[in-house]
Amino acid sequence: MPGSLRDFEAKWSRRHDPHCFSGVWRFHDLLPFAPVEQCTTVGEGQTLLLPSEGVAEYAGLRPDRLRLQYEGMNPSGSFKDNGMSAAFTHARMVGATRAACASTGNTSASLALYCSVTRLMKAVIFIGSGKISYGKLSQALDYGALTVQIDGDFDDAMARVKEVSKQLGIYLVNSVNPFRLEGQKTIMYRVLEGLGWEVPDWIVVPGGNLGNSSAFGKAFHELHELGLIDRIPRLAVINAAGANTLYQLVEKQGLRWNDGKLDAPAVGRYYDKMDAEGIRADTLASAIEINRPVNLNKCLRALQWCDGVVREVTDQQILDAKAQVGASGIGCEPASAASVAGAKLLISEGVIEPDQRVVCILTGHQLKDPTATVAYHGSDREQFDKVLGSRGVTEAPFANRAVVVANDLDEIVKVVVGK
Ligand code: F0G
């Protein structure tokens, strides 16, 4: 075990070694469940912690106080590759030949990529019908995964993949799989690395199945126990208002970790109420359109360890924040922008102070979901109403509209010089 986090820097000069190059496995000492030579890598975790004055200003922070952890730079374009490299490694250790997941799109793209690059396993993915963006679906198809589209949503697909995996003995890589969370801890190690090993005040992350938030809490708790950090940052988990189970349970009903003694009846009552009232997750941020987060209990533990809070943001707030992230030159998919929208909300509430150091996690690449982006920036009102209006988005204050011009040199020149 390293004596200090700085010891990991020794790996930077050994980038020819794939396990030092990997932003997951260079921290192997902190997730040592497999011998390092058996750890699967496709070059995941080459991600950046970027400052953004524009987004800081938008959120209400001092310009130098915001960092965006850009996980869209991963090989499959989302943070999932961190966890997949670990789960895939474990799958190999136990001799799996097929691996399955239910997905809102990114887990499936990641699994499909690991299977096709390594040729070690066959990917079997379950998706809800009409619930996955084209960017993500196209990845699974291109990478050759067996793609099973279920008549239902993510939660239906999740329930089925568990049954099918059990019946057929297929290795399950959803974040119920604890090795996924081990890999996702490394996102926080890289955040610390990007900050010169200093601990920020806040980590803000979108919440869907709650794998990230659970993993982040575990990462900081362990580093603290190991004496590698002297304090733990606060955690803010941001739900979409249309998929706000965690927000409801924690902030409205006071559900807590309670030393692992989950108040299962309270959760059960909430789920029954959702079913009785026909409430189904509904948000443009399709990646986090989830009713029953599988890592609920572990997330409650993370909230306890990190003195965490949960908030919900509307699709309007998400898309406006996404446009700001895009304008800052990074770009992300809608679900990712929930972190920035959530930070803005918490700053307006006075929970986050303007001079605190805040890291928002951008979980997925801008190109994952072009439909929402084009509808937001476009001038086609019908398309706007169809894609966004149906989700309660009424305006696009940060739209950057394309200029329509005749195929005529003079007219085009006028547009370009701004007349
Ligand atoms: N952001 C993106 C881009 C995601 O794809 C997901 C989850 C989340 C946030 C939520 O993360 O589950 O750790 O709270 N996507 C899963 C999938 C559900 O199937 O790709 P979480």
Residues whose N, C-alpha, C, O or C-beta is under 5 A from the ligand:
A	BS01	F0G	A102 S103 T104 G105 N106 T107 S108 P206 G207 G208 N209 L210 G211 N212 S213 A287 I288 A335 S336 T363 G364
